[in-house]
Amino acid sequence: MTDDELRARLRRADPARDLPPAAPDRVSRLLEETMTATATPAPARSRRRPVLVLAAAALVLVAAGIGWLALRPEPQPPLVQALPRIVAQLTAPAVQAKCVEPTADTLASRADFAFAGTVTALANGTVTLDVTRVYRGSTVHEVRIAQAGESSEQMMGSGRFENGKKYLVASAGGNMLICGYSGEADAPGLQDLYDRAFA
């Protein structure tokens, strides 16, 4: 489309095309009034509108939060893999023998395994202890001691294992050491013996 065609089209669309042209003095006066007139102040905006917009936005956020809380998936507990329980097997000798007074040096040189534990079961000639501390040897959680009789005079304390009681036990080559080297944890001198032997 050429410029002339565009001008012709604009003239046809002009709603004032049939009006006579304005007089030059009138055009000058209108121009002067337009240039000297002060701007009309814009109407003051309502202050309520921003407040309403903020309130609506807050409601949308609250509704979204409530929806998220209602529809969020339940937290799953972390997967915990159960570690195998390590068990040691020992034998309590049934031999009655004369004992010499125990020493920390002898305990330290003879014992290849020593621990503190609590008796949790007595059944079929086997004592089961939960290990609370290992003084020497590999870490284990439980020790089972096969015993020929119910008591041994060479074990410190009452001479026998009792359910719920705490014991200090030493062994060499899978055999429990007696003659004052194993017994009830609160037997006089036994804890001190272990502290000195395994310091």
PyMOL commands that place a pseudoatom at each C-alpha (Angstrom):
pseudoatom trace, name=CA, resn=MET, resi=1, chain=A, elem=C, hetatm=0, pos=[0.000, 0.000, 0.000]
pseudoatom trace, name=CA, resn=THR, resi=2, chain=A, elem=C, hetatm=0, pos=[1.407, 3.407, -1.008]
pseudoatom trace, name=CA, resn=ASP, resi=3, chain=A, elem=C, hetatm=0, pos=[1.454, 6.552, 1.106]
pseudoatom trace, name=CA, resn=ASP, resi=4, chain=A, elem=C, hetatm=0, pos=[-1.204, 8.172, -1.032]
pseudoatom trace, name=CA, resn=GLU, resi=5, chain=A, elem=C, hetatm=0, pos=[-3.523, 5.194, -0.643]
pseudoatom trace, name=CA, resn=LEU, resi=6, chain=A, elem=C, hetatm=0, pos=[-2.957, 5.238, 3.135]
pseudoatom trace, name=CA, resn=ARG, resi=7, chain=A, elem=C, hetatm=0, pos=[-3.768, 8.991, 3.339]
pseudoatom trace, name=CA, resn=ALA, resi=8, chain=A, elem=C, hetatm=0, pos=[-6.933, 8.465, 1.303]
pseudoatom trace, name=CA, resn=ARG, resi=9, chain=A, elem=C, hetatm=0, pos=[-8.025, 5.704, 3.621]
pseudoatom trace, name=CA, resn=LEU, resi=10, chain=A, elem=C, hetatm=0, pos=[-7.375, 7.865, 6.724]
pseudoatom trace, name=CA, resn=ARG, resi=11, chain=A, elem=C, hetatm=0, pos=[-9.416, 10.730, 5.215]
pseudoatom trace, name=CA, resn=ARG, resi=12, chain=A, elem=C, hetatm=0, pos=[-12.329, 8.403, 4.611]
pseudoatom trace, name=CA, resn=ALA, resi=13, chain=A, elem=C, hetatm=0, pos=[-12.140, 7.173, 8.220]
pseudoatom trace, name=CA, resn=ASP, resi=14, chain=A, elem=C, hetatm=0, pos=[-11.920, 10.744, 9.681]
pseudoatom trace, name=CA, resn=PRO, resi=15, chain=A, elem=C, hetatm=0, pos=[-15.279, 11.511, 11.358]
pseudoatom trace, name=CA, resn=ALA, resi=16, chain=A, elem=C, hetatm=0, pos=[-14.680, 15.268, 10.930]
pseudoatom trace, name=CA, resn=ARG, resi=17, chain=A, elem=C, hetatm=0, pos=[-13.912, 15.139, 7.219]
pseudoatom trace, name=CA, resn=ASP, resi=18, chain=A, elem=C, hetatm=0, pos=[-17.130, 16.996, 6.317]
pseudoatom trace, name=CA, resn=LEU, resi=19, chain=A, elem=C, hetatm=0, pos=[-16.475, 19.885, 8.739]
pseudoatom trace, name=CA, resn=PRO, resi=20, chain=A, elem=C, hetatm=0, pos=[-14.985, 23.086, 7.383]
pseudoatom trace, name=CA, resn=PRO, resi=21, chain=A, elem=C, hetatm=0, pos=[-11.356, 23.756, 8.414]
pseudoatom trace, name=CA, resn=ALA, resi=22, chain=A, elem=C, hetatm=0, pos=[-10.947, 25.838, 11.583]
pseudoatom trace, name=CA, resn=ALA, resi=23, chain=A, elem=C, hetatm=0, pos=[-10.037, 29.509, 11.237]
pseudoatom trace, name=CA, resn=PRO, resi=24, chain=A, elem=C, hetatm=0, pos=[-6.312, 30.254, 11.766]
pseudoatom trace, name=CA, resn=ASP, resi=25, chain=A, elem=C, hetatm=0, pos=[-6.931, 32.651, 14.685]
pseudoatom trace, name=CA, resn=ARG, resi=26, chain=A, elem=C, hetatm=0, pos=[-9.052, 30.008, 16.419]
pseudoatom trace, name=CA, resn=VAL, resi=27, chain=A, elem=C, hetatm=0, pos=[-6.312, 27.369, 15.918]
pseudoatom trace, name=CA, resn=SER, resi=28, chain=A, elem=C, hetatm=0, pos=[-3.739, 29.790, 17.425]
pseudoatom trace, name=CA, resn=ARG, resi=29, chain=A, elem=C, hetatm=0, pos=[-5.973, 30.499, 20.435]
pseudoatom trace, name=CA, resn=LEU, resi=30, chain=A, elem=C, hetatm=0, pos=[-6.595, 26.770, 21.100]
pseudoatom trace, name=CA, resn=LEU, resi=31, chain=A, elem=C, hetatm=0, pos=[-2.893, 26.083, 20.827]
pseudoatom trace, name=CA, resn=GLU, resi=32, chain=A, elem=C, hetatm=0, pos=[-2.085, 28.898, 23.267]
pseudoatom trace, name=CA, resn=GLU, resi=33, chain=A, elem=C, hetatm=0, pos=[-4.665, 27.650, 25.796]
pseudoatom trace, name=CA, resn=THR, resi=34, chain=A, elem=C, hetatm=0, pos=[-3.300, 24.144, 25.543]
pseudoatom trace, name=CA, resn=MET, resi=35, chain=A, elem=C, hetatm=0, pos=[0.262, 25.336, 26.171]
pseudoatom trace, name=CA, resn=THR, resi=36, chain=A, elem=C, hetatm=0, pos=[-0.574, 27.562, 29.157]
pseudoatom trace, name=CA, resn=ALA, resi=37, chain=A, elem=C, hetatm=0, pos=[-3.188, 25.423, 30.873]
pseudoatom trace, name=CA, resn=THR, resi=38, chain=A, elem=C, hetatm=0, pos=[-2.025, 23.658, 34.059]
pseudoatom trace, name=CA, resn=ALA, resi=39, chain=A, elem=C, hetatm=0, pos=[-2.354, 19.949, 34.155]
pseudoatom trace, name=CA, resn=THR, resi=40, chain=A, elem=C, hetatm=0, pos=[-5.424, 18.641, 35.880]
pseudoatom trace, name=CA, resn=PRO, resi=41, chain=A, elem=C, hetatm=0, pos=[-4.359, 16.535, 38.850]
pseudoatom trace, name=CA, resn=ALA, resi=42, chain=A, elem=C, hetatm=0, pos=[-5.059, 12.897, 38.428]
pseudoatom trace, name=CA, resn=PRO, resi=43, chain=A, elem=C, hetatm=0, pos=[-7.744, 11.598, 40.710]
pseudoatom trace, name=CA, resn=ALA, resi=44, chain=A, elem=C, hetatm=0, pos=[-6.333, 10.158, 43.918]
pseudoatom trace, name=CA, resn=ARG, resi=45, chain=A, elem=C, hetatm=0, pos=[-6.164, 6.407, 43.829]
pseudoatom trace, name=CA, resn=SER, resi=46, chain=A, elem=C, hetatm=0, pos=[-8.079, 4.553, 46.351]
pseudoatom trace, name=CA, resn=ARG, resi=47, chain=A, elem=C, hetatm=0, pos=[-5.855, 3.239, 49.136]
pseudoatom trace, name=CA, resn=ARG, resi=48, chain=A, elem=C, hetatm=0, pos=[-8.177, 0.358, 49.738]
pseudoatom trace, name=CA, resn=ARG, resi=49, chain=A, elem=C, hetatm=0, pos=[-7.238, -1.389, 46.504]
pseudoatom trace, name=CA, resn=PRO, resi=50, chain=A, elem=C, hetatm=0, pos=[-3.612, -2.321, 47.497]
pseudoatom trace, name=CA, resn=VAL, resi=51, chain=A, elem=C, hetatm=0, pos=[-4.850, -3.479, 50.903]
pseudoatom trace, name=CA, resn=LEU, resi=52, chain=A, elem=C, hetatm=0, pos=[-7.455, -5.689, 49.275]
pseudoatom trace, name=CA, resn=VAL, resi=53, chain=A, elem=C, hetatm=0, pos=[-4.861, -7.101, 46.858]
pseudoatom trace, name=CA, resn=LEU, resi=54, chain=A, elem=C, hetatm=0, pos=[-2.499, -7.916, 49.767]
pseudoatom trace, name=CA, resn=ALA, resi=55, chain=A, elem=C, hetatm=0, pos=[-5.309, -9.522, 51.765]
pseudoatom trace, name=CA, resn=ALA, resi=56, chain=A, elem=C, hetatm=0, pos=[-6.301, -11.672, 48.787]
pseudoatom trace, name=CA, resn=ALA, resi=57, chain=A, elem=C, hetatm=0, pos=[-2.668, -12.741, 48.264]
pseudoatom trace, name=CA, resn=ALA, resi=58, chain=A, elem=C, hetatm=0, pos=[-2.363, -13.655, 51.957]
pseudoatom trace, name=CA, resn=LEU, resi=59, chain=A, elem=C, hetatm=0, pos=[-5.539, -15.751, 51.754]
pseudoatom trace, name=CA, resn=VAL, resi=60, chain=A, elem=C, hetatm=0, pos=[-4.196, -17.585, 48.700]
pseudoatom trace, name=CA, resn=LEU, resi=61, chain=A, elem=C, hetatm=0, pos=[-0.920, -18.345, 50.537]
pseudoatom trace, name=CA, resn=VAL, resi=62, chain=A, elem=C, hetatm=0, pos=[-2.739, -19.577, 53.637]
pseudoatom trace, name=CA, resn=ALA, resi=63, chain=A, elem=C, hetatm=0, pos=[-5.009, -21.803, 51.554]
pseudoatom trace, name=CA, resn=ALA, resi=64, chain=A, elem=C, hetatm=0, pos=[-2.016, -23.209, 49.676]
pseudoatom trace, name=CA, resn=GLY, resi=65, chain=A, elem=C, hetatm=0, pos=[-0.242, -23.946, 52.971]
pseudoatom trace, name=CA, resn=ILE, resi=66, chain=A, elem=C, hetatm=0, pos=[-3.290, -25.707, 54.420]
pseudoatom trace, name=CA, resn=GLY, resi=67, chain=A, elem=C, hetatm=0, pos=[-3.674, -27.717, 51.222]
pseudoatom trace, name=CA, resn=TRP, resi=68, chain=A, elem=C, hetatm=0, pos=[-0.028, -28.755, 51.314]
pseudoatom trace, name=CA, resn=LEU, resi=69, chain=A, elem=C, hetatm=0, pos=[-0.298, -29.815, 54.969]
pseudoatom trace, name=CA, resn=ALA, resi=70, chain=A, elem=C, hetatm=0, pos=[-3.418, -31.846, 54.261]
pseudoatom trace, name=CA, resn=LEU, resi=71, chain=A, elem=C, hetatm=0, pos=[-2.088, -33.544, 51.143]
pseudoatom trace, name=CA, resn=ARG, resi=72, chain=A, elem=C, hetatm=0, pos=[1.601, -33.993, 51.936]
pseudoatom trace, name=CA, resn=PRO, resi=73, chain=A, elem=C, hetatm=0, pos=[2.814, -37.602, 52.086]
pseudoatom trace, name=CA, resn=GLU, resi=74, chain=A, elem=C, hetatm=0, pos=[3.392, -39.129, 55.494]
pseudoatom trace, name=CA, resn=PRO, resi=75, chain=A, elem=C, hetatm=0, pos=[7.096, -39.181, 56.366]
pseudoatom trace, name=CA, resn=GLN, resi=76, chain=A, elem=C, hetatm=0, pos=[8.545, -42.634, 56.080]
pseudoatom trace, name=CA, resn=PRO, resi=77, chain=A, elem=C, hetatm=0, pos=[10.853, -43.873, 58.851]
pseudoatom trace, name=CA, resn=PRO, resi=78, chain=A, elem=C, hetatm=0, pos=[14.423, -44.324, 57.679]
pseudoatom trace, name=CA, resn=LEU, resi=79, chain=A, elem=C, hetatm=0, pos=[15.337, -47.817, 56.690]
pseudoatom trace, name=CA, resn=VAL, resi=80, chain=A, elem=C, hetatm=0, pos=[17.483, -49.278, 59.429]
pseudoatom trace, name=CA, resn=GLN, resi=81, chain=A, elem=C, hetatm=0, pos=[19.325, -52.406, 58.577]
pseudoatom trace, name=CA, resn=ALA, resi=82, chain=A, elem=C, hetatm=0, pos=[19.652, -54.662, 61.594]
pseudoatom trace, name=CA, resn=LEU, resi=83, chain=A, elem=C, hetatm=0, pos=[23.249, -55.598, 62.203]
pseudoatom trace, name=CA, resn=PRO, resi=84, chain=A, elem=C, hetatm=0, pos=[23.968, -59.213, 63.003]
pseudoatom trace, name=CA, resn=ARG, resi=85, chain=A, elem=C, hetatm=0, pos=[24.409, -59.951, 66.688]
pseudoatom trace, name=CA, resn=ILE, resi=86, chain=A, elem=C, hetatm=0, pos=[27.921, -61.239, 67.331]
pseudoatom trace, name=CA, resn=VAL, resi=87, chain=A, elem=C, hetatm=0, pos=[28.026, -64.145, 69.762]
pseudoatom trace, name=CA, resn=ALA, resi=88, chain=A, elem=C, hetatm=0, pos=[31.044, -65.745, 71.447]
pseudoatom trace, name=CA, resn=GLN, resi=89, chain=A, elem=C, hetatm=0, pos=[31.066, -69.272, 72.877]
pseudoatom trace, name=CA, resn=LEU, resi=90, chain=A, elem=C, hetatm=0, pos=[33.046, -70.175, 76.022]
pseudoatom trace, name=CA, resn=THR, resi=91, chain=A, elem=C, hetatm=0, pos=[33.294, -73.187, 78.306]
pseudoatom trace, name=CA, resn=ALA, resi=92, chain=A, elem=C, hetatm=0, pos=[33.378, -73.056, 82.098]
pseudoatom trace, name=CA, resn=PRO, resi=93, chain=A, elem=C, hetatm=0, pos=[35.628, -75.744, 83.541]
pseudoatom trace, name=CA, resn=ALA, resi=94, chain=A, elem=C, hetatm=0, pos=[34.175, -78.143, 86.071]
pseudoatom trace, name=CA, resn=VAL, resi=95, chain=A, elem=C, hetatm=0, pos=[37.578, -78.915, 87.525]
pseudoatom trace, name=CA, resn=GLN, resi=96, chain=A, elem=C, hetatm=0, pos=[38.032, -78.438, 91.257]
pseudoatom trace, name=CA, resn=ALA, resi=97, chain=A, elem=C, hetatm=0, pos=[41.554, -77.232, 91.861]
pseudoatom trace, name=CA, resn=LYS, resi=98, chain=A, elem=C, hetatm=0, pos=[43.700, -75.405, 94.351]
pseudoatom trace, name=CA, resn=CYS, resi=99, chain=A, elem=C, hetatm=0, pos=[44.076, -71.774, 93.363]
pseudoatom trace, name=CA, resn=VAL, resi=100, chain=A, elem=C, hetatm=0, pos=[46.834, -69.287, 94.009]
pseudoatom trace, name=CA, resn=GLU, resi=101, chain=A, elem=C, hetatm=0, pos=[45.984, -65.655, 94.594]
pseudoatom trace, name=CA, resn=PRO, resi=102, chain=A, elem=C, hetatm=0, pos=[45.139, -63.936, 91.267]
pseudoatom trace, name=CA, resn=THR, resi=103, chain=A, elem=C, hetatm=0, pos=[47.377, -61.148, 89.982]
pseudoatom trace, name=CA, resn=ALA, resi=104, chain=A, elem=C, hetatm=0, pos=[46.869, -58.488, 87.325]
pseudoatom trace, name=CA, resn=ASP, resi=105, chain=A, elem=C, hetatm=0, pos=[50.066, -59.595, 85.546]
pseudoatom trace, name=CA, resn=THR, resi=106, chain=A, elem=C, hetatm=0, pos=[48.843, -63.196, 85.257]
pseudoatom trace, name=CA, resn=LEU, resi=107, chain=A, elem=C, hetatm=0, pos=[45.406, -62.062, 84.049]
pseudoatom trace, name=CA, resn=ALA, resi=108, chain=A, elem=C, hetatm=0, pos=[46.999, -59.766, 81.461]
pseudoatom trace, name=CA, resn=SER, resi=109, chain=A, elem=C, hetatm=0, pos=[49.351, -62.469, 80.176]
pseudoatom trace, name=CA, resn=ARG, resi=110, chain=A, elem=C, hetatm=0, pos=[46.869, -65.396, 80.094]
pseudoatom trace, name=CA, resn=ALA, resi=111, chain=A, elem=C, hetatm=0, pos=[43.550, -63.872, 78.964]
pseudoatom trace, name=CA, resn=ASP, resi=112, chain=A, elem=C, hetatm=0, pos=[42.923, -63.529, 75.240]
pseudoatom trace, name=CA, resn=PHE, resi=113, chain=A, elem=C, hetatm=0, pos=[39.313, -62.402, 75.841]
pseudoatom trace, name=CA, resn=ALA, resi=114, chain=A, elem=C, hetatm=0, pos=[37.832, -60.508, 78.789]
pseudoatom trace, name=CA, resn=PHE, resi=115, chain=A, elem=C, hetatm=0, pos=[34.511, -58.727, 79.144]
pseudoatom trace, name=CA, resn=ALA, resi=116, chain=A, elem=C, hetatm=0, pos=[31.856, -57.319, 81.466]
pseudoatom trace, name=CA, resn=GLY, resi=117, chain=A, elem=C, hetatm=0, pos=[28.302, -58.541, 80.975]
pseudoatom trace, name=CA, resn=THR, resi=118, chain=A, elem=C, hetatm=0, pos=[24.890, -59.176, 82.495]
pseudoatom trace, name=CA, resn=VAL, resi=119, chain=A, elem=C, hetatm=0, pos=[23.262, -62.608, 82.635]
pseudoatom trace, name=CA, resn=THR, resi=120, chain=A, elem=C, hetatm=0, pos=[20.073, -62.660, 80.541]
pseudoatom trace, name=CA, resn=ALA, resi=121, chain=A, elem=C, hetatm=0, pos=[19.343, -66.400, 80.457]
pseudoatom trace, name=CA, resn=LEU, resi=122, chain=A, elem=C, hetatm=0, pos=[20.196, -69.672, 82.187]
pseudoatom trace, name=CA, resn=ALA, resi=123, chain=A, elem=C, hetatm=0, pos=[18.989, -72.726, 80.263]
pseudoatom trace, name=CA, resn=ASN, resi=124, chain=A, elem=C, hetatm=0, pos=[20.162, -76.270, 79.449]
pseudoatom trace, name=CA, resn=GLY, resi=125, chain=A, elem=C, hetatm=0, pos=[23.572, -75.798, 81.023]
pseudoatom trace, name=CA, resn=THR, resi=126, chain=A, elem=C, hetatm=0, pos=[24.269, -72.583, 79.093]
pseudoatom trace, name=CA, resn=VAL, resi=127, chain=A, elem=C, hetatm=0, pos=[24.611, -69.105, 80.548]
pseudoatom trace, name=CA, resn=THR, resi=128, chain=A, elem=C, hetatm=0, pos=[23.860, -66.180, 78.201]
pseudoatom trace, name=CA, resn=LEU, resi=129, chain=A, elem=C, hetatm=0, pos=[25.333, -62.756, 78.950]
pseudoatom trace, name=CA, resn=ASP, resi=130, chain=A, elem=C, hetatm=0, pos=[24.777, -59.431, 77.206]
pseudoatom trace, name=CA, resn=VAL, resi=131, chain=A, elem=C, hetatm=0, pos=[28.203, -57.815, 76.843]
pseudoatom trace, name=CA, resn=THR, resi=132, chain=A, elem=C, hetatm=0, pos=[28.485, -54.262, 78.202]
pseudoatom trace, name=CA, resn=ARG, resi=133, chain=A, elem=C, hetatm=0, pos=[32.245, -53.846, 77.782]
pseudoatom trace, name=CA, resn=VAL, resi=134, chain=A, elem=C, hetatm=0, pos=[35.071, -55.768, 76.127]
pseudoatom trace, name=CA, resn=TYR, resi=135, chain=A, elem=C, hetatm=0, pos=[38.403, -55.423, 77.937]
pseudoatom trace, name=CA, resn=ARG, resi=136, chain=A, elem=C, hetatm=0, pos=[40.348, -57.595, 75.510]
pseudoatom trace, name=CA, resn=GLY, resi=137, chain=A, elem=C, hetatm=0, pos=[39.498, -59.383, 72.277]
pseudoatom trace, name=CA, resn=SER, resi=138, chain=A, elem=C, hetatm=0, pos=[37.037, -58.843, 69.444]
pseudoatom trace, name=CA, resn=THR, resi=139, chain=A, elem=C, hetatm=0, pos=[33.875, -56.858, 69.948]
pseudoatom trace, name=CA, resn=VAL, resi=140, chain=A, elem=C, hetatm=0, pos=[30.884, -59.112, 70.628]
pseudoatom trace, name=CA, resn=HIS, resi=141, chain=A, elem=C, hetatm=0, pos=[27.311, -58.446, 71.739]
pseudoatom trace, name=CA, resn=GLU, resi=142, chain=A, elem=C, hetatm=0, pos=[26.581, -61.706, 73.509]
pseudoatom trace, name=CA, resn=VAL, resi=143, chain=A, elem=C, hetatm=0, pos=[28.552, -64.498, 75.167]
pseudoatom trace, name=CA, resn=ARG, resi=144, chain=A, elem=C, hetatm=0, pos=[27.251, -68.016, 75.823]
pseudoatom trace, name=CA, resn=ILE, resi=145, chain=A, elem=C, hetatm=0, pos=[29.087, -70.058, 78.404]
pseudoatom trace, name=CA, resn=ALA, resi=146, chain=A, elem=C, hetatm=0, pos=[28.556, -73.813, 78.589]
pseudoatom trace, name=CA, resn=GLN, resi=147, chain=A, elem=C, hetatm=0, pos=[28.974, -74.975, 82.171]
pseudoatom trace, name=CA, resn=ALA, resi=148, chain=A, elem=C, hetatm=0, pos=[29.096, -78.516, 83.478]
pseudoatom trace, name=CA, resn=GLY, resi=149, chain=A, elem=C, hetatm=0, pos=[27.734, -77.740, 86.947]
pseudoatom trace, name=CA, resn=GLU, resi=150, chain=A, elem=C, hetatm=0, pos=[25.669, -74.953, 88.430]
pseudoatom trace, name=CA, resn=SER, resi=151, chain=A, elem=C, hetatm=0, pos=[28.449, -73.547, 90.560]
pseudoatom trace, name=CA, resn=SER, resi=152, chain=A, elem=C, hetatm=0, pos=[32.208, -73.320, 90.863]
pseudoatom trace, name=CA, resn=GLU, resi=153, chain=A, elem=C, hetatm=0, pos=[33.996, -72.463, 94.061]
pseudoatom trace, name=CA, resn=GLN, resi=154, chain=A, elem=C, hetatm=0, pos=[36.760, -70.959, 91.965]
pseudoatom trace, name=CA, resn=MET, resi=155, chain=A, elem=C, hetatm=0, pos=[34.456, -68.245, 90.517]
pseudoatom trace, name=CA, resn=MET, resi=156, chain=A, elem=C, hetatm=0, pos=[34.479, -65.089, 92.664]
pseudoatom trace, name=CA, resn=GLY, resi=157, chain=A, elem=C, hetatm=0, pos=[31.298, -64.111, 94.472]
pseudoatom trace, name=CA, resn=SER, resi=158, chain=A, elem=C, hetatm=0, pos=[28.567, -66.694, 94.983]
pseudoatom trace, name=CA, resn=GLY, resi=159, chain=A, elem=C, hetatm=0, pos=[30.380, -69.155, 92.726]
pseudoatom trace, name=CA, resn=ARG, resi=160, chain=A, elem=C, hetatm=0, pos=[27.537, -69.363, 90.216]
pseudoatom trace, name=CA, resn=PHE, resi=161, chain=A, elem=C, hetatm=0, pos=[25.822, -67.326, 87.498]
pseudoatom trace, name=CA, resn=GLU, resi=162, chain=A, elem=C, hetatm=0, pos=[22.490, -65.739, 88.424]
pseudoatom trace, name=CA, resn=ASN, resi=163, chain=A, elem=C, hetatm=0, pos=[19.972, -64.129, 86.110]
pseudoatom trace, name=CA, resn=GLY, resi=164, chain=A, elem=C, hetatm=0, pos=[20.171, -60.308, 86.034]
pseudoatom trace, name=CA, resn=LYS, resi=165, chain=A, elem=C, hetatm=0, pos=[23.561, -60.116, 87.793]
pseudoatom trace, name=CA, resn=LYS, resi=166, chain=A, elem=C, hetatm=0, pos=[26.676, -58.455, 86.357]
pseudoatom trace, name=CA, resn=TYR, resi=167, chain=A, elem=C, hetatm=0, pos=[29.895, -60.410, 85.862]
pseudoatom trace, name=CA, resn=LEU, resi=168, chain=A, elem=C, hetatm=0, pos=[33.503, -59.948, 84.794]
pseudoatom trace, name=CA, resn=VAL, resi=169, chain=A, elem=C, hetatm=0, pos=[34.707, -62.927, 82.776]
pseudoatom trace, name=CA, resn=ALA, resi=170, chain=A, elem=C, hetatm=0, pos=[38.119, -63.732, 81.289]
pseudoatom trace, name=CA, resn=SER, resi=171, chain=A, elem=C, hetatm=0, pos=[39.019, -66.663, 79.070]
pseudoatom trace, name=CA, resn=ALA, resi=172, chain=A, elem=C, hetatm=0, pos=[41.941, -68.233, 77.276]
pseudoatom trace, name=CA, resn=GLY, resi=173, chain=A, elem=C, hetatm=0, pos=[41.501, -70.424, 74.202]
pseudoatom trace, name=CA, resn=GLY, resi=174, chain=A, elem=C, hetatm=0, pos=[37.707, -70.503, 74.689]
pseudoatom trace, name=CA, resn=ASN, resi=175, chain=A, elem=C, hetatm=0, pos=[37.905, -71.679, 78.325]
pseudoatom trace, name=CA, resn=MET, resi=176, chain=A, elem=C, hetatm=0, pos=[36.757, -69.415, 81.121]
pseudoatom trace, name=CA, resn=LEU, resi=177, chain=A, elem=C, hetatm=0, pos=[39.491, -68.524, 83.607]
pseudoatom trace, name=CA, resn=ILE, resi=178, chain=A, elem=C, hetatm=0, pos=[38.546, -69.333, 87.186]
pseudoatom trace, name=CA, resn=CYS, resi=179, chain=A, elem=C, hetatm=0, pos=[40.525, -69.121, 90.436]
pseudoatom trace, name=CA, resn=GLY, resi=180, chain=A, elem=C, hetatm=0, pos=[39.673, -65.464, 91.021]
pseudoatom trace, name=CA, resn=TYR, resi=181, chain=A, elem=C, hetatm=0, pos=[39.876, -64.260, 87.399]
pseudoatom trace, name=CA, resn=SER, resi=182, chain=A, elem=C, hetatm=0, pos=[36.114, -64.429, 86.686]
pseudoatom trace, name=CA, resn=GLY, resi=183, chain=A, elem=C, hetatm=0, pos=[33.129, -63.744, 88.905]
pseudoatom trace, name=CA, resn=GLU, resi=184, chain=A, elem=C, hetatm=0, pos=[30.518, -61.265, 90.050]
pseudoatom trace, name=CA, resn=ALA, resi=185, chain=A, elem=C, hetatm=0, pos=[31.448, -57.736, 89.026]
pseudoatom trace, name=CA, resn=ASP, resi=186, chain=A, elem=C, hetatm=0, pos=[31.059, -56.441, 92.581]
pseudoatom trace, name=CA, resn=ALA, resi=187, chain=A, elem=C, hetatm=0, pos=[33.178, -59.217, 94.152]
pseudoatom trace, name=CA, resn=PRO, resi=188, chain=A, elem=C, hetatm=0, pos=[35.861, -57.582, 96.310]
pseudoatom trace, name=CA, resn=GLY, resi=189, chain=A, elem=C, hetatm=0, pos=[38.993, -56.759, 94.297]
pseudoatom trace, name=CA, resn=LEU, resi=190, chain=A, elem=C, hetatm=0, pos=[37.831, -58.166, 90.926]
pseudoatom trace, name=CA, resn=GLN, resi=191, chain=A, elem=C, hetatm=0, pos=[37.079, -54.851, 89.216]
pseudoatom trace, name=CA, resn=ASP, resi=192, chain=A, elem=C, hetatm=0, pos=[40.415, -53.463, 90.414]
pseudoatom trace, name=CA, resn=LEU, resi=193, chain=A, elem=C, hetatm=0, pos=[42.159, -56.569, 89.053]
pseudoatom trace, name=CA, resn=TYR, resi=194, chain=A, elem=C, hetatm=0, pos=[40.614, -56.007, 85.596]
pseudoatom trace, name=CA, resn=ASP, resi=195, chain=A, elem=C, hetatm=0, pos=[41.396, -52.275, 85.668]
pseudoatom trace, name=CA, resn=ARG, resi=196, chain=A, elem=C, hetatm=0, pos=[45.067, -52.970, 86.379]
pseudoatom trace, name=CA, resn=ALA, resi=197, chain=A, elem=C, hetatm=0, pos=[45.370, -55.884, 83.949]
pseudoatom trace, name=CA, resn=PHE, resi=198, chain=A, elem=C, hetatm=0, pos=[43.743, -54.165, 80.992]
pseudoatom trace, name=CA, resn=ALA, resi=199, chain=A, elem=C, hetatm=0, pos=[44.725, -50.526, 81.576]
for i in range(1, 199): cmd.bond("trace and resi %d" % i, "trace and resi %d" % (i + 1))
show_as sticks, trace
zoom trace
